[in-house]
Amino acid sequence: MVKAVLTTKVLPDYKDLPESRYHFPKTYLNQVAGAIGDWILYYEPRRSTGDLSSSGGRQVYFATARIDRILEDPELADHFYAEVSNYLPFVRPVPFKEGDHYYESMLRKQDGSTNKGAFGRAVRNLPDREYDMIWRAGFAHVIGLEERRRDAPDIAEEPMPPLPMVAEERAVFDHDVPMEEDRAIVHQLVSRPFRDRAFSAAVKDAYRDTCAMTGLKIINGGGRSEVQAAHIRPVGHRGPDSIRNGIALSGTVHWMFDRGLISVEDDYSLLLAKDRLPDTVDRLLAGNSKLAVPARSDLRPHPQFLDYHRREVFKG
């Protein structure tokens, strides 16, 4: 087994859903097949679409996952799907280069410039050591290597007295220091407490610590956000720990959303199970009829997950 970097556009086409599968041509079959059973990184290129002149991509490693198996594309000859599991976005997307340091050594020429030939490969195999460095940089807040970076608060925000919330506390693990052993990283990547904290931090960042339904943004006296990260398709229903499968919600509406009393249309309009909710819920939502979503379209709730919530969770 060997780890790999898989390049995917900001907005993948309909055949791709990075949380569960990656579409690729036969050219890269050997590289992807070698990574079956091992971990991969998703990389977002400069081009945001298939148009060679497009731009807008962040050129960052933004998530990790594990390849389970490869299937042939039944509709397109010489193309395949890599089915993945354990998808997890980085709390801090990691640039391919920071200062003079290239996280992938193969991307750096001897003269220090970027190896554009290597960079042009959509799938690149990756040594464990380099995967570990990128992993630590992406989850530095969660594993205790740095404090969470948060935008400066709005002028109108007033710190609240400390409340008994622990959502922002960093996990305490045996390996909350730079780790050299690959098995220690794998242990955390499949650990539910670690995944919950990483998912929570990534969703809160995407929504700027603001409830997407009520508009509330409260930072308590300990500097922690009181908003919570809700899964749209529940983890118990095989929902991934993806930002696109998450919404930042305050505690009460999170409870209602998980119990199917509130749901969301594809256009982000709110759906209420009115026969099950008191009239006062309108005051809680402050008259909002739509979900407030991130400015970046690739961070917004995916229609596939919203559809699942409406069909399998919502009681309207």
Secondary structure in CASP SS format (residue, H / E / C, confidence):
PFRMAT SS
TARGET T0000
AUTHOR 0000-0000-0000
METHOD secondary structure of the structure
MODEL  1
M C 1.00
V C 1.00
K E 1.00
A E 1.00
V E 1.00
L E 1.00
T E 1.00
T C 1.00
K C 1.00
V C 1.00
L C 1.00
P C 1.00
D C 1.00
Y C 1.00
K C 1.00
D C 1.00
L E 1.00
P C 1.00
E C 1.00
S C 1.00
R E 1.00
Y E 1.00
H E 1.00
F E 1.00
P E 1.00
K H 1.00
T H 1.00
Y H 1.00
L H 1.00
N H 1.00
Q H 1.00
V H 1.00
A H 1.00
G H 1.00
A C 1.00
I C 1.00
G C 1.00
D C 1.00
W E 1.00
I E 1.00
L E 1.00
Y E 1.00
Y E 1.00
E E 1.00
P C 1.00
R C 1.00
R C 1.00
S C 1.00
T C 1.00
G C 1.00
D C 1.00
L C 1.00
S C 1.00
S C 1.00
S C 1.00
G C 1.00
G C 1.00
R C 1.00
Q C 1.00
V E 1.00
Y E 1.00
F E 1.00
A E 1.00
T E 1.00
A E 1.00
R E 1.00
I E 1.00
D E 1.00
R E 1.00
I E 1.00
L E 1.00
E E 1.00
D C 1.00
P C 1.00
E C 1.00
L C 1.00
A C 1.00
D C 1.00
H E 1.00
F E 1.00
Y E 1.00
A E 1.00
E E 1.00
V E 1.00
S E 1.00
N E 1.00
Y E 1.00
L E 1.00
P E 1.00
F E 1.00
V E 1.00
R E 1.00
P E 1.00
V E 1.00
P E 1.00
F C 1.00
K E 1.00
E E 1.00
G C 1.00
D C 1.00
H E 1.00
Y E 1.00
Y C 1.00
E C 1.00
S H 1.00
M H 1.00
L H 1.00
R E 1.00
K C 1.00
Q C 1.00
D C 1.00
G C 1.00
S C 1.00
T E 1.00
N C 1.00
K H 1.00
G H 1.00
A H 1.00
F H 1.00
G C 1.00
R C 1.00
A C 1.00
V E 1.00
R E 1.00
N E 1.00
L E 1.00
P C 1.00
D H 1.00
R H 1.00
E H 1.00
Y H 1.00
D H 1.00
M H 1.00
I H 1.00
W H 1.00
R H 1.00
A H 1.00
G H 1.00
F C 1.00
A C 1.00
H C 1.00
V C 1.00
I C 1.00
G C 1.00
L C 1.00
E C 1.00
E C 1.00
R C 1.00
R C 1.00
R C 1.00
D C 1.00
A C 1.00
P C 1.00
D C 1.00
I C 1.00
A C 1.00
E C 1.00
E C 1.00
P C 1.00
M E 1.00
P C 1.00
P C 1.00
L C 1.00
P C 1.00
M C 1.00
V C 1.00
A C 1.00
E C 1.00
E C 1.00
R C 1.00
A C 1.00
V C 1.00
F C 1.00
D C 1.00
H C 1.00
D C 1.00
V C 1.00
P C 1.00
M C 1.00
E C 1.00
E C 1.00
D H 1.00
R H 1.00
A H 1.00
I H 1.00
V H 1.00
H H 1.00
Q H 1.00
L H 1.00
V C 1.00
S C 1.00
R H 1.00
P H 1.00
F H 1.00
R H 1.00
D H 1.00
R H 1.00
A H 1.00
F H 1.00
S H 1.00
A H 1.00
A H 1.00
V H 1.00
K H 1.00
D H 1.00
A H 1.00
Y C 1.00
R C 1.00
D C 1.00
T C 1.00
C C 1.00
A C 1.00
M C 1.00
T C 1.00
G C 1.00
L C 1.00
K C 1.00
I C 1.00
I E 1.00
N E 1.00
G C 1.00
G C 1.00
G C 1.00
R C 1.00
S E 1.00
E C 1.00
V C 1.00
Q E 1.00
A E 1.00
A E 1.00
H E 1.00
I C 1.00
R C 1.00
P C 1.00
V H 1.00
G H 1.00
H H 1.00
R C 1.00
G C 1.00
P C 1.00
D C 1.00
S C 1.00
I H 1.00
R H 1.00
N H 1.00
G E 1.00
I E 1.00
A E 1.00
L E 1.00
S C 1.00
G H 1.00
T H 1.00
V H 1.00
H H 1.00
W H 1.00
M H 1.00
F H 1.00
D H 1.00
R C 1.00
G C 1.00
L C 1.00
I E 1.00
S E 1.00
V E 1.00
E C 1.00
D C 1.00
D C 1.00
Y C 1.00
S E 1.00
L E 1.00
L E 1.00
L E 1.00
A C 1.00
K H 1.00
D H 1.00
R H 1.00
L C 1.00
P C 1.00
D C 1.00
T C 1.00
V H 1.00
D H 1.00
R H 1.00
L H 1.00
L C 1.00
A C 1.00
G C 1.00
N C 1.00
S C 1.00
K E 1.00
L C 1.00
A C 1.00
V C 1.00
P C 1.00
A C 1.00
R C 1.00
S H 1.00
D H 1.00
L H 1.00
R C 1.00
P C 1.00
H C 1.00
P H 1.00
Q H 1.00
F H 1.00
L H 1.00
D H 1.00
Y H 1.00
H H 1.00
R H 1.00
R H 1.00
E H 1.00
V C 1.00
F C 1.00
K C 1.00
G C 1.00
END
